[in-house]
Amino acid sequence: MRLYRLTIKAPPHNLPPRYNICPTDPVDVVTERDGSRDFVRMRWGLVPSWWPKPLKELKAATFNERAETVADKPFFRDAFRRTRCLIPASGYYEWQNTATGKQPWYFTRADGEPMTFAGL
């Protein structure tokens, strides 16, 4: 609560350890509206406000975008301008292809402090 200067008195729920978050999984994020910061659960993956079809028909990969192009690509542009959030994390995995299969590598901050991802 201190790290994100939340304006609520207490988080609405405890954060259980999670080792793999997949697209469409619920994630806990920090949002801000009218100067008030809140801690809420959202679905991992962007559904643009202009999407006219049922959610099941959204087949595009909307859970990851490059910082270099997020402001320009039509799918992400409006969300980037209007609806951002912060995603708390203790680390993340990168996968390396090896002769025996994929090897996960876990990355954290060197000082052990939490990290934050930008979200839309």
TAWOPE-V905796 format. One record per backbone hydrogen bond with DSSP energy under -0.5 kcal/mol. CO is the residue of the C=O (numbers start at 0). NH is the residue of the N-H. E is the energy in kcal/mol with one decimal. If there is no record, write none. Layout:
# TAWOPE-V905796
co: <CO CO>
nh: <NH NH>
e: <E E>
This chain:
# TAWOPE-V905796
co: <0 0 1 13 19 21 24 26 28 28 29 30 32 34 35 36 37 37 39 41 42 43 45 47 53 54 56 59 61 65 65 68 68 72 72 73 75 76 77 78 84 85 85 86 88 91 93 95 97 100 101 102 104 106 108 112 114 116 118>
nh: <4 5 4 15 21 24 43 41 30 39 85 37 35 36 32 6 30 39 28 26 44 23 47 50 56 57 58 61 45 68 69 71 72 75 76 77 79 80 81 82 118 29 87 116 114 106 104 102 100 97 103 95 93 91 111 108 88 86 84>
e: <-0.5 -2.0 -0.9 -0.8 -0.5 -2.3 -2.8 -3.1 -0.5 -2.5 -2.3 -2.6 -1.8 -0.5 -2.2 -1.8 -2.2 -0.6 -3.3 -3.2 -0.6 -3.1 -0.5 -1.9 -2.0 -1.8 -1.2 -1.1 -2.6 -1.2 -1.4 -1.4 -2.1 -1.2 -2.6 -0.6 -2.5 -1.7 -2.0 -2.3 -2.6 -2.9 -0.6 -2.5 -3.2 -3.3 -2.7 -3.0 -1.4 -1.4 -0.5 -2.5 -2.3 -1.9 -1.5 -0.5 -2.3 -2.8 -2.4>
